[in-house]
Amino acid sequence: MITHFYPVALRIITCVIAVCSAVSATLLWTAPPPQEFPVLEPAYVQLGAVFLLVVLGVVVPVAALIAEPLKYLLLKIGLFTAAGFGNALMLSPLIVVPLQETFTAVAAICSAALTIASIVTYMESVERRNARRRATT
């Protein structure tokens, strides 16, 4: 059942992840650097967080849309898991800014949902393949 709606859900939820991550990165970039790091340079911490959020939150999910929706499902599972972890890392109380945590939380939840949907779709495709194999033998 989920395989039927997976291509549409992939496009919609991936766009939500990318937009929320981009807004979150923008809010994090425009905020003043966090001062809670006595050893690390605060500007570098902020730059690293923004870079991580852009790469794992925007680039990686959009790259998953390049292939056909029902192909390379294991790769998509890994990509959306990485996007979810990247967004979840930005929920640290040391670097979070107002309103950014909302967009980051939405992106992390959507990444987790898309990871689960990709796993279910992959398992359904494996089950169909096994059923076809059993029917031919």
MOWO-V965483 format. One record per residue. N is the residue number from 1. SS is DSSP state (hx for helix, st for strand, lp for the rest). PHI is phi as a letter, one per 20 degrees, with the letter a starting at -180 (none if undefined). OMEGA is omega in radians with two decimals (* if undefined). Layout:
BEGIN
n=N ss=SS phi=PHI omega=OMEGA
n=N ss=SS phi=PHI omega=OMEGA
END
This chain:
BEGIN
n=1 ss=lp phi=none omega=-3.11
n=2 ss=hx phi=f omega=3.12
n=3 ss=hx phi=f omega=3.13
n=4 ss=hx phi=f omega=-3.09
n=5 ss=hx phi=e omega=-3.05
n=6 ss=hx phi=f omega=-3.12
n=7 ss=hx phi=g omega=3.13
n=8 ss=hx phi=f omega=3.12
n=9 ss=hx phi=f omega=3.13
n=10 ss=hx phi=g omega=-3.12
n=11 ss=hx phi=f omega=-3.08
n=12 ss=hx phi=f omega=-3.07
n=13 ss=hx phi=f omega=3.08
n=14 ss=hx phi=f omega=3.07
n=15 ss=hx phi=f omega=3.09
n=16 ss=hx phi=f omega=3.13
n=17 ss=hx phi=f omega=-3.10
n=18 ss=hx phi=f omega=-3.12
n=19 ss=hx phi=f omega=3.13
n=20 ss=hx phi=f omega=3.11
n=21 ss=hx phi=f omega=3.11
n=22 ss=hx phi=f omega=3.09
n=23 ss=hx phi=f omega=3.12
n=24 ss=hx phi=f omega=3.11
n=25 ss=hx phi=f omega=3.10
n=26 ss=hx phi=f omega=3.11
n=27 ss=hx phi=f omega=3.13
n=28 ss=hx phi=f omega=-3.14
n=29 ss=hx phi=f omega=-3.08
n=30 ss=hx phi=e omega=3.13
n=31 ss=lp phi=f omega=3.06
n=32 ss=lp phi=f omega=-3.12
n=33 ss=lp phi=f omega=3.13
n=34 ss=lp phi=f omega=-3.10
n=35 ss=lp phi=d omega=-3.06
n=36 ss=lp phi=e omega=-3.08
n=37 ss=lp phi=d omega=-3.09
n=38 ss=lp phi=f omega=-3.08
n=39 ss=lp phi=e omega=-3.09
n=40 ss=lp phi=e omega=3.06
n=41 ss=lp phi=f omega=-3.06
n=42 ss=hx phi=g omega=3.14
n=43 ss=hx phi=f omega=3.11
n=44 ss=hx phi=f omega=3.08
n=45 ss=hx phi=f omega=3.13
n=46 ss=hx phi=f omega=3.12
n=47 ss=hx phi=f omega=3.09
n=48 ss=hx phi=f omega=3.12
n=49 ss=hx phi=f omega=3.13
n=50 ss=hx phi=f omega=3.12
n=51 ss=hx phi=f omega=3.12
n=52 ss=hx phi=f omega=-3.14
n=53 ss=hx phi=f omega=3.13
n=54 ss=hx phi=f omega=-3.10
n=55 ss=hx phi=f omega=-3.06
n=56 ss=hx phi=e omega=-3.08
n=57 ss=hx phi=e omega=-3.08
n=58 ss=hx phi=d omega=-3.02
n=59 ss=hx phi=f omega=-3.09
n=60 ss=hx phi=f omega=3.11
n=61 ss=hx phi=f omega=3.11
n=62 ss=hx phi=f omega=3.08
n=63 ss=hx phi=f omega=3.11
n=64 ss=hx phi=f omega=3.13
n=65 ss=lp phi=e omega=-3.08
n=66 ss=lp phi=f omega=-3.13
n=67 ss=lp phi=f omega=3.07
n=68 ss=lp phi=f omega=-3.03
n=69 ss=lp phi=g omega=-3.07
n=70 ss=lp phi=d omega=3.08
n=71 ss=lp phi=d omega=3.12
n=72 ss=lp phi=l omega=-3.09
n=73 ss=hx phi=f omega=3.11
n=74 ss=hx phi=f omega=3.08
n=75 ss=hx phi=f omega=3.12
n=76 ss=hx phi=f omega=3.08
n=77 ss=hx phi=f omega=3.12
n=78 ss=hx phi=f omega=-3.13
n=79 ss=hx phi=f omega=-3.13
n=80 ss=hx phi=f omega=3.03
n=81 ss=hx phi=f omega=3.09
n=82 ss=hx phi=f omega=3.10
n=83 ss=hx phi=f omega=3.11
n=84 ss=hx phi=f omega=3.11
n=85 ss=hx phi=f omega=3.11
n=86 ss=hx phi=f omega=3.10
n=87 ss=hx phi=f omega=3.13
n=88 ss=hx phi=f omega=3.09
n=89 ss=hx phi=f omega=-3.12
n=90 ss=lp phi=f omega=3.09
n=91 ss=lp phi=e omega=3.12
n=92 ss=lp phi=f omega=-3.14
n=93 ss=lp phi=f omega=-3.14
n=94 ss=lp phi=f omega=-3.07
n=95 ss=lp phi=c omega=-3.05
n=96 ss=lp phi=f omega=3.07
n=97 ss=lp phi=c omega=-3.13
n=98 ss=lp phi=g omega=3.13
n=99 ss=lp phi=m omega=3.12
n=100 ss=hx phi=f omega=-3.11
n=101 ss=hx phi=f omega=3.11
n=102 ss=hx phi=f omega=-3.14
n=103 ss=hx phi=f omega=3.13
n=104 ss=hx phi=f omega=3.12
n=105 ss=hx phi=f omega=3.11
n=106 ss=hx phi=f omega=3.13
n=107 ss=hx phi=f omega=3.13
n=108 ss=hx phi=f omega=3.12
n=109 ss=hx phi=f omega=3.11
n=110 ss=hx phi=f omega=3.09
n=111 ss=hx phi=f omega=3.10
n=112 ss=hx phi=f omega=3.12
n=113 ss=hx phi=f omega=3.14
n=114 ss=hx phi=f omega=3.03
n=115 ss=hx phi=f omega=3.13
n=116 ss=hx phi=f omega=3.11
n=117 ss=hx phi=f omega=3.11
n=118 ss=hx phi=f omega=3.10
n=119 ss=hx phi=f omega=-3.14
n=120 ss=hx phi=f omega=3.11
n=121 ss=hx phi=f omega=3.10
n=122 ss=hx phi=f omega=3.13
n=123 ss=hx phi=f omega=3.08
n=124 ss=hx phi=f omega=3.13
n=125 ss=hx phi=f omega=3.08
n=126 ss=hx phi=f omega=3.12
n=127 ss=hx phi=f omega=3.10
n=128 ss=hx phi=f omega=3.13
n=129 ss=hx phi=f omega=3.11
n=130 ss=hx phi=f omega=3.11
n=131 ss=hx phi=f omega=3.09
n=132 ss=hx phi=f omega=3.14
n=133 ss=hx phi=f omega=3.12
n=134 ss=hx phi=f omega=-3.13
n=135 ss=hx phi=f omega=-3.12
n=136 ss=hx phi=e omega=-3.14
n=137 ss=lp phi=e omega=*
END
